[in-house]
Amino acid sequence: VIMGFGKKTDYGDKVRTLDLDATYAAIIKPAIEDCGLTCIRADEVTHSGVIDVKMYELLLRADLVVADISTANANAIYELGVRHALRPYRTIIMKEEEGKFQFDLNHLATLQYRHLGEDIGFTEAQKKRAALATLVKAVMVKQDTDSPVFTHLTAVGLRPMTDDDLSRATRAAESAAETLASLLDAGRTAAKNSN
């Protein structure tokens, strides 16, 4: 899950404070778990060292990413962009309905919900939890491209690599690197021996 943590200020048409932890606890986490998936948010990841490396790995390897871009949180929007660059599908965007859409995101399908500020009403939480779970189940079955990056690459004739393509390319690159390394070693030896 990509999102801000705790209480964040939304500087939309009217300044409000939203408790994003309430969104996570009442809508996102239960909806994900209702679908039989494991829900992970960065503050739940135990790590040492720089969090960015782990975050990028999770954004690449996650079968599904839910990104809440409420309050136009710069970190969440950046991480959403990274996900869109890494994976062509299974990214769901959501946001609080009164907040502004960022220009580059206003054309993407977005699940909207109503936030009361400090909390989310029970009826709204139940309704959006069910809507998110339905959406999760639908995107897990399909592999429809939802990344604008991959949409545009496809439009110019490029296609994402399949897992098999990536595996073959990785093996070929490793083999070429080994061949190049051995040729360089042989060249250095030959130069050293004036050959």
Disulfide bonds with the S-S distance in Angstrom:
none
